[in-house]
Amino acid sequence: MAEHLASIFGTEKDRVNCPFYFKIGACRHGDRCSRLHNRPTVSPTLLLSNMYQRPDMITPGVDAQGNPIDPRQIQEHFEEFYEDIFEELSKFGEIESLNVCDNLADHMIGNVYVQFREEDQAATALKALQGRYYSGRPIIVDFSPVTDFREATCRQFEEHNCNRGGYCNFMHVKLIGRDLKRRLYGSYLRRRRRSRSRSRSPSPRYRRHYHSDRRGGSVDYHSLPALSLSFTQTLA
């Protein structure tokens, strides 16, 4: 019996535990779900709920005034956000992956998942982020049960043929460009290579500087919502 329960845990056959919460750390039913949401007390992964405010929140590809937005501007806006939070979160430890949902459903829109190399790094980040604000909005952060993003992401979306669109219940992960990925994650790869060749040599510190209050660069954002790109402490 115990083996059977273990084999179906977190699957559709499990009538007790919610499979969607187990796989993606979020469920469209929320607290009204008929199955249990087993919130982990420790995890290498944190969920920062609804953190990314996309410029086309109401209608994809269209701003609040109903004007079309250049996809390049949307991507530039997103990569500014991604780099900003990566630099801030990397202060707490080595980041294995940082994923931002491109879904539109309320329980997934703008969700940010950060997976650290070690659980204690995630715990430190959780404690530090509680009570803080980003771009004027409170940060909602908690441990996430997601540790294998291959099970959480939508394979059809990756193959460009998901028929559920933005309201799919699996992650539609928004991608960054190769140059930014190489710049952000490259230091980790170089450190790992050096540590393998010189196991006793100390790893260099992460050298990129976190700039609070950075504004959009050469892109003309027009009516895109401004990104203050700043983490702040609890407001009095």
NORNOR-V942513 format. One line per field, one symbol per residue. phi: phi as a letter, one per 40 degrees, with the letter a starting at -180 (. if undefined). psi: psi as a letter, one per 20 degrees, with the letter a starting at -180 (. if undefined). burial: + if it has 16 or more other ideal C-beta (glycine too) atoms within 10 Angstrom, else -. Layout:
phi: ???
psi: ???
burial: ???
This chain:
phi: .ccccccbdgbccccbbccccccbgaaccfccccbcbccccaacbbbbcfcccccbccbdgbcccgccbcdcccccdccccdccccccccccicccabbbcbcbcdcbdgcbbbbccbcccccccdccccgcbbfgbccbbacbccbbcccccccccccgacccgcbccbcbcccccccccccccccccccccccccbccccccccccccbcgcbdcccccfccccbcfacbcdcc
psi: ghhghhhipjrhioigpohghhhijqpiiciipirqonpqiqqipqpopkgpnqilhgppjpahjjqqpphhhghggghggghghghghihirppgqopppjriqhiipjpppporhqhhghggggghhpjrqpkjqqpoqrqqipinihhhqohhghjkkpiibijqiqpnppqrrgggghggihhgghghghhhhmhipqqqqpiqppoqkprqdipoidjqppoilpprrpq.
burial: ---------+---+--+++++++++++-------+-+-----++++++++++++++------+-----+---++-+++++++++++++++-+++++-++++++++-++++++++++----+++-++--+---+++---+-+-++++--+--+++--+----+-----+++++++-+-------++-++--+--------------+---+----------+--+--+++++-----
